[in-house]
C-alpha cells in the first residue's frame, strides 16, 4: 500500500496545475495547500480498491485520485475562509487567505475544484468510466453531499442539533466524499453495482468515524500536533459538543469495531487493506 502512495505523491507533485501568466503568485497559490501534505486519505481509499482488484490500473487511476485530492483541498481552503471557520492554520501551513488574501483563497479553491474534473476527463480510462466517475464526484462533492453539509453546518452554528441531524450534517459534509472515493475505485475496476453500493455504505460509516475522530482531535490536540487550527468548534455542531468527550470516544471506538467486522465481509484482498486503514488511522 505504501509503495503506490509514494508513487502517487510524486505523480501529484508533477501534475499540479500551472499556467503562464503575469500574476505574481497565482501558480504558487494553486499548489501551496496541496503540497502542504495531509493524510491523502481519499486517494488512499480509491487506489486501495483499484490495487486490490486490478493492480495494473493503479497508475491510470492516479489521475482520478489526484482529482479527488484537489476537490478535497479546495473544500479545505474554502472551509478556512473568514465567512466560514476563519482559520489560521491548515496542514501545518498558514491558510491561503492569511498567506495571500481572501480573493486569492476563493479563486484558488475555485480553480482546484474545476481542475479536478479536467484531470478525470483526461485520465487514461474509457470515456464510459470517466463519465461515471465525474457524475459520482460532482454530485457527492457538490450539491448532494459536501456543499449541502457545509451549508447546514454554517446555518445551524450556535444552534444545537439532534444526534440524527448531526449525523446527517456530517454524512453529507465529510462522509459522502469518503464514500465516493471508495465507490470510484470500484467503478474503475468495474465491480458490479451491488458491490459499489456496499462500498459506498461502508464509506459513509467510515466518513462518520473520520469526523468523530476529527472532532476529538479538535478538542484534545494543540495546533502543532493537529497541523491545523484547533479548539475552533466551540459554536459548531460537533460530536464532542453534543455527546461530551468521553462519549464521543466510546462512539468512535464502537464504530471502528463495527467497521472492522464489516470489512471482513469484502473480498480478502480488499478486506485486509480496509482493516489496515482502520487500524492505522483510528487506533
N, C-alpha and C positions, 0 to 999 in steps of 0.2 A: 504493500500500500504506500509506504513512504517513498519508494522509487518513482512511481508515477507522479506523486505530488511534487517531488523535487524537479522533475522534468516539466511539470505544469508551471511551476514558479518561473523557470527560465523562459518558457513559452510566453507567459504573461508579460514579463519584462520586455520581451522582444516585439510584442504585438499590441502595446497600448497605443491609443490614437495619438497621432502627431500630424499637424498640418502647417503649411507655410503661411506665415502672416507677419505683420509688423507689430502685433500685440506683444507687449513686453514680457508677459508671463502666462499667457493663455495655455500653452502646452504644459508648462510646469504645474499649473493648477489642475489640469486634467489628470495628471498621473500622481500627484502628491499623495492623495489619500489612498489610492490603490497600492502604491509601492510602500506605504507605511506598514503593510502587513495585514494582520488579522488572522483569524483561525482558518480561513479558506474552507469553512465548514460545508457550505453549499456545493462548491465544486468537488469537494471530497466525496459527498454523498452521490452526486451524479456519476463521477468517474468510478466510484467503487462498484456501482451497479453494472456499468459497462465492463469493467475489468473482471467481474465475477462471471459474466456470460460470454463476452467477446473481447478478449484482451487485445486483439489486433485492431480493434476500433477505438482504443483509448486515445490515440493521438489525433484521430479525426474528431473525437469528442472534445478535445481541448478548446476548440473554437466556441463550442456551446457552453462549456464550463466557464470560460472567460466572460462570455455574455452574461451569464448568471451573476458572476462576481462583480461585474461593472454595474449591473442593475442594483444589486445589494449595496454597493458602495455609494451609488447616487442616493439611495434612501437614507444612508447614514449622514451624508453631507446635508441633506435637507432636514433631517431629524434634529441636527445640531443647530439649525438656524435660530436667530433670536425669536422668531414668531412661534417656534416650537419649544425645544429644550434649552436653547441659548447656552450651549456647552462650549467649554474652552479647549477640551482635550478629546482626541479620538485616536485609537490605535497608537497611543504613546506620542502623538504629534499634535501640534496646535491645529485646531479646526480651521477650515478654509476661510470662513468669514472673519476669523481673527487674524489669520496669516496674511490675507489679502483684503477683501472687503465683502460685504453681503452680496452685491451684484455678481461678483466673481463666483462665489459659492453657489448661488442659484443657477448660474449658467453652466458651471462645471457639472453640477448634478444633472441638469437637463441634457447636456452633451453625452454623459456616460449612459444615461437612460436610453436615449435613442440609438447610441452606438452599439449597445448590447444586441439589438435586433439586426443591425448591419453585420455584425460578426456571425450570428447564427445563419443569416441569409447566405453568407459566403463560406460556410463550413463545407468540407468535402463529404457531404452526405446527400442522399437523394432529395429532390425537391419535395416529395410527399412527406418525408420525415421532417424536413425543415419547417414546412407549414404547420405540422402538428406541434412541433417544439415552440414555434412563435405563438401559436394560439394558447398553449399552456402557460408560457411565461407572461405573456401580455395580460391575460385575464387575472391570474393569481398574484402577479406582481403589481397589478393595477386596480381597475375598478371593482373587481370582485374579491380582492384579497387585501394586499398590503395597504393600499391607499384608503380603503374603507376602514380598516383597523386604525390607521393613523388619524383619520377624521373623527372616529369615535373617541380615541384616546385624548385628542386635543379638546373636543367639545365637552367631554364629561370630566375634565380636570376640575378638582375641588368638589366633585360630587361622588358619593360612594355608590359603586355598582354592586349588584349581587354577584355571587360566585359564578353563576351561569353567564351573566353579562360580561364578567371579567374574562372568562374563558372564550366567549365569542369574540371579544376585542382582540385577544392575543392569538387566537387561531387565525384570525384574518391578518393582523399586523405582522406577525412573526412566523406562524406555523405553516401557512399556505405556501410561502416561498420555499421553505424547507421541504415540504411535501412535494412540491412541484419539481424540486431538484432530483429527488428520487424517481419520480414518475418520468421525468425527461430522460434519465438514464435508461429506464425501461422502454421508452419509445425508441431510443437509438438502437437498442438490441432487439427490437420487435417482439417483446413479450406480449402475451395476449392481454386483452382488456381487463380480465379478472385480476391478473397479477399486477397490472398497472394500478388498478383501483386499490388492491390490498396494500401496495407500497405507498400510495398516497395517504390512505388512512393511517398507516403506521407513521408516516411522516408528520401528519397533523399532531399525533400524540408526542412524537419526538420534538416537534416545534414547541409544544406546551412545556415539555421538560426543559428545553433550552431557555424559554422565557422565565420559568420559575428559578432556574439556576442564575440567570442574569439579574433577576430581582434580588436574590440572596447576595450576589456579588456586590450589587449597588449598596446594600445595607451593611456589608461586613468588611469590604476592602477599601483601601485608600486609592487615590488616583494612580499612584505609581504602580501598585500591584495590578490594578484593573486595566491600565493603559487608556483610560477614558475618564471623563468627569463622573464622579460618584456622589452619593448622598444627594441625588438630583431628583428623586422620586417622591419627595415629601408631599406634593399635591397631586400625585398621579395615582391611578388605579393599578397598583401592583399587588402581587400575591402576598408579599411581606406586609404591606399596609393593611390588607384585608384580613389575612389569616394570622398575622404575627410571625416572627422569625422561626420559632420552633416548629409551628405547624406547617410553615412553608417548607422547611427542611424535611419533615415527615412526608409531605405530599411529594416532594421531589424524589425521595428515596423509594417511595411506593410506586411511583410512575416509572422509575428506572427499572425496578424489578419486573413490573408488568411488561415493559418493552423488551427486556431480556428474554422473557418467556415467549413473547410473540415473535421475536426474531428467530427463534429456533424452529418456527413453522415454515420458514422460507427454505429455498434450496441450500444445500450445505455450504457452497462457496460464499453465497450472499449472507447466509445466517452468521457465519464466522466473522465476516467483516463488520456486520452491524453490531454484534455483541462487542467486538473490539472497540468500535467507535463509542458505544455507550460507556464502556469501562474507562476509556481514555478521557472523555470529556465530562463525565458525570459521576465520578467517584464520590 
